Amino acid sequence: MSRSFNIIVLAFILLVISAFKAKAQDSKTGTWGIATVVLPGDSSHKWGGYSELQVRTNGPFTQFQYYEAKAGVSYDLNKDFTALIGTGTYHTYDYADLGSGPNTNEFRVWEQMTVNQFLYRLKFEHRYRVEQRWVNGDYRNRFRYRLNMFIPLNNTKIVAKTWFISIFDEVFFNNKAPNFERNRISAALGYQFDKKWIAQAGWINQRNYTTTQSSGKNNIMLMLMYRIIRKNAGQSERVPTTTD
């Protein structure tokens, strides 16, 4: 584990360091770095939670322009249904003028339900989320649905020392025009080192819609997850989902 793990950690450090190198030109490819700590619920402990920090850049590993920090509390209704309440802060910058501060400041609260389906080697996650958002002081609602599929490659379950593929598509709606606001699609290769550490690297495309046009961007995605394992935790199969 040590060599692969050190490579992932080094990549995150390089992303953070290089992100603040500002250049004038725009880029067709950005970077998303996601670091998550999860306390999962189980059959013995229904309550859980998570915290996450995310950094995004305009160019590949350069031109910092966005960060978010969020956390949530979850409750396992059973092994396949999990409810969660979360909150977060989100800030967008002009990568060419970081000194002027963020252009967009957002505070967000949301409620969500996650439903898991395990069909032998295929693992599906359905996530339904309702958000209450304050964007530069203006209140907005948003509704999201994400379908995530996981395919373990060298095991039938995603356990220690398992390579896996993760593919998802997420749609975003709101109650004001444009009602269809965003589509996000991703494909990544992941590896679960042990019960605690999981890493993913891949591609994510985000396309935003207004009443007159749409714009999209491809991004390199790097994700590192740490699970807090309780003593005497009940055994259950879990998918290494991103919480964004």
Residue pairs with C-beta under 8 A, 6 or more apart in sequence:
1 193
1 194
1 197
4 191
4 193
4 199
5 193
5 197
5 199
8 199
8 222
8 224
9 224
11 222
12 33
12 35
12 222
12 224
14 61
15 31
15 33
15 55
15 57
15 61
15 222
16 33
16 55
18 61
18 62
19 31
19 55
19 57
19 61
19 62
19 63
19 64
20 64
20 98
21 62
21 63
22 63
22 64
22 95
22 96
22 97
22 98
23 59
23 62
23 63
23 95
23 96
24 96
26 58
27 58
27 59
27 60
27 63
28 217
28 218
29 59
29 60
29 217
29 218
29 219
29 220
30 56
30 57
30 58
30 59
30 60
30 63
30 65
30 217
30 218
30 219
30 220
31 56
31 57
31 59
31 60
31 61
31 219
31 220
31 221
31 222
32 54
32 55
32 56
32 204
32 219
32 220
32 221
32 222
33 54
33 55
33 56
33 222
33 223
34 52
34 53
34 54
34 221
34 222
34 223
34 224
34 242
34 244
35 52
35 53
35 54
35 223
35 224
35 225
36 50
36 51
36 52
36 223
36 224
36 225
36 226
36 242
36 243
37 50
37 51
37 52
37 225
37 226
37 228
38 48
38 49
38 50
38 225
38 226
38 227
38 228
38 243
39 48
39 49
39 50
39 227
39 228
39 230
40 48
40 74
40 227
40 228
40 238
41 47
41 48
41 74
41 75
41 76
41 82
42 76
42 230
42 233
42 234
42 235
42 236
43 79
43 234
43 235
43 236
44 230
44 232
44 233
44 234
45 230
45 233
45 234
46 75
46 76
47 73
47 74
47 75
47 76
48 73
48 74
48 75
48 76
48 82
49 71
49 72
49 73
49 74
50 71
50 72
50 74
50 243
51 69
51 70
51 71
52 68
52 69
52 70
52 71
52 243
52 244
53 67
53 68
53 69
54 66
54 67
54 68
54 69
54 244
55 64
55 66
55 67
56 64
56 65
56 66
56 67
56 219
57 63
57 64
57 65
57 66
57 95
58 64
58 65
58 95
60 220
61 220
63 95
63 96
64 93
64 95
64 98
65 92
65 93
65 94
65 95
66 90
66 91
66 92
66 93
67 90
67 91
68 88
68 89
68 90
68 91
69 88
69 89
70 86
70 87
70 88
70 89
70 108
70 243
71 86
71 87
71 88
72 84
72 85
72 86
72 87
72 243
73 84
73 85
73 86
74 82
74 83
74 84
75 82
75 83
75 84
76 82
77 83
79 116
79 236
80 115
80 116
80 117
81 113
81 114
81 115
81 116
82 113
82 114
82 116
83 111
83 112
83 113
83 114
84 111
84 112
84 113
84 114
85 109
85 110
85 111
86 109
86 110
86 112
87 107
87 108
87 109
87 110
88 107
88 108
89 105
89 106
89 107
89 108
90 104
90 105
90 106
90 107
90 108
91 102
91 104
91 105
91 106
92 102
92 103
92 104
93 101
93 102
93 103
94 100
94 103
104 135
104 136
105 135
105 136
106 133
106 134
106 135
106 136
107 133
107 134
108 131
108 132
108 133
108 134
109 131
109 132
110 129
110 130
110 131
110 132
111 129
111 130
112 127
112 128
112 129
112 130
113 127
113 128
114 125
114 126
114 127
114 128
114 241
115 125
115 126
115 127
115 128
116 123
116 124
116 125
116 126
116 239
117 123
117 124
117 125
117 126
118 124
118 237
120 156
121 151
121 152
121 156
122 149
122 150
122 151
123 149
123 150
123 151
123 152
123 158
123 237
123 239
124 147
124 148
124 149
124 150
125 146
125 147
125 148
125 149
125 150
125 168
125 239
125 241
126 145
126 146
126 147
127 144
127 145
127 146
127 148
127 170
127 241
128 144
128 145
129 143
129 144
129 145
129 146
130 141
130 142
130 143
130 144
131 141
131 142
131 143
131 144
132 139
132 141
133 139
133 140
133 141
133 142
134 140
140 174
140 176
141 174
141 175
142 172
142 173
142 174
142 181
143 172
143 173
143 174
144 170
144 171
144 172
144 173
145 170
145 171
146 168
146 169
146 170
146 171
146 184
147 168
147 169
147 170
148 166
148 167
148 168
148 239
148 241
149 166
149 167
149 168
150 158
150 164
150 165
150 166
150 239
150 240
151 164
151 165
151 167
152 158
152 162
152 163
152 164
153 162
153 163
153 164
153 165
154 161
154 162
154 163
155 161
155 162
157 237
158 164
158 192
158 237
158 238
158 239
158 240
159 192
160 192
160 193
160 194
160 195
161 192
161 193
161 194
162 191
162 192
163 189
163 190
163 191
164 189
164 190
164 191
164 192
164 240
165 187
165 188
165 189
165 190
166 186
166 187
166 188
166 189
166 190
166 200
166 202
166 240
166 242
167 186
167 187
167 188
168 184
168 185
168 186
169 183
169 184
169 185
169 186
170 183
170 184
170 185
171 180
171 182
171 183
172 180
172 181
172 182
172 183
172 184
173 179
173 180
173 181
174 181
177 211
178 209
178 210
178 211
180 209
181 208
181 209
182 206
182 207
182 208
182 209
183 206
183 207
183 209
184 204
184 205
184 206
184 207
185 204
185 205
186 202
186 203
186 204
186 205
186 221
187 202
187 203
188 200
188 201
188 202
188 203
188 204
188 221
188 223
189 200
189 201
189 202
190 198
190 199
190 200
190 201
190 223
190 240
191 198
191 199
191 200
192 198
192 240
193 199
195 227
195 229
196 226
196 227
196 228
196 229
197 224
197 225
197 226
197 227
198 223
198 224
198 225
198 227
198 240
199 222
199 223
199 224
199 225
200 221
200 222
200 223
200 225
200 240
200 242
201 220
201 221
201 222
201 223
202 220
202 221
203 218
203 219
203 220
203 221
204 218
204 219
204 221
205 216
205 217
205 218
205 219
206 216
206 217
206 219
207 214
207 215
207 216
207 217
208 214
208 215
208 216
223 242
225 240
225 242
